[in-house]
Amino acid sequence: MTKALLNVLKGDKPAIPPMWLMRQAGRYLPEYRTLRAQKGGFLALATDPDAAAEVTVQPIRRFGFDGAILFSDILMVPWALGQDLTFGPGEGPRLAPALATHPLDALERVGERLDPVYQTVRRVKALLAPETTFLGFAGSPWTVATYMVAGQGSRDQSETRSFAYRDPAAFTAIVDAIVAMTVDYLSGQIAAGVEAVQLFDSWAGSLSPEQFERWVIAPNAAIVRALKARHPDVPVIGFPKGAGGKLAAYAAGTAVDAIGLDETVDPVWADAILPKGLPVQGNLDPLVLEAGGESLARSVDRVLAAFGDRPHIFNLGHGIGQHTPIAHVEQLVARVRKEY
């Protein structure tokens, strides 16, 4: 059975691009909300292999996407590195102790915390149809480090940016630890059954060009090199959200197999500046999906037209919003697949 999404990652250009959506397994789905309420919290849900597998396949059952992405979280790596991880009601994740005030070498690695993720992968693998590509993922080192240093998310990552300038040796040690754990983590996902992986750098856009080279390009390149040494045939998608004008440098420096584009990137410009033949993924604005109607139809057509001459996976420019109507996702799928 042909795997359209996996083939695009390896350079194929089908007439209709394959698609999946970031955060496709999430709060906009009533079946997800029901299961999460039963489990009582995000971490309990993500570390229950049966429940996490069910969440992973929910959007595949409903919409028939070409790719299923593992249901988990980018903060599994710092949790495995020894930080405590909590998700409080109505607030973002918290990591303790924060490395802004606590030395990295005082943490004790707890690698077995990742075992439920590998169990989830094996369960999902058994549930997916043969034509569906199974995607694993991890956070990129810079983005993961911002949470580890500050102990939580922030609007501009200023605490971590300052820390990196003030003590580059200590910050290098943190990034190196994340790189090593991420390589092992993604290798474990691949061994359990995922067929491609994505590196999420959600906060890549907060860095100056020099810092972007040091904390985004270099660590991601190290992960890609290590993964290719272990799994040469497994594609790696890089998603440096907010990279903008630094996208070409990211593509050249990291050697990722495909680049995810956020919604702020002009797709026509991206097609012109990125290497010919490099697969791209994206980049519909999640808010136009929430809006639906003619705005959605026009935006979908523009993305499709911009990437008509290169390998393209249709996706959003970031995660689907929790208030997105199911009918709008159905409209999106039909438009991409030229069903109306």
Secondary structure, DSSP 8 states (H G I E B T S, - for coil): ---HHHHHHTT---SS--B--TT-SSTTSHHHHHHHHHHTSHHHHHT-HHHHHHHHHHHHHHH--SEEE----TTHHHHHHT-EEEE-TTS-EEEES-TTSS-GGG----GGGGHHHHHHHHHHHHHS-TTSEEEEEEE-HHHHHHHHHHSB--SS-HHHHHHHHH-HHHHHHHHHHHHHHHHHHHHHHHHHT-SEEEEEETTGGGS-HHHHIIIIIHHHHHHHHHHHHH-TTS-EEEEETT-GGGHHHHHHHH--SEEE--TTS-HHHHHHHS-TT--EEEEE-HHHHHH-HHHHHHHHHHHHHHTTTS-EEEEESS---TT--HHHHHHHHHHHTT--
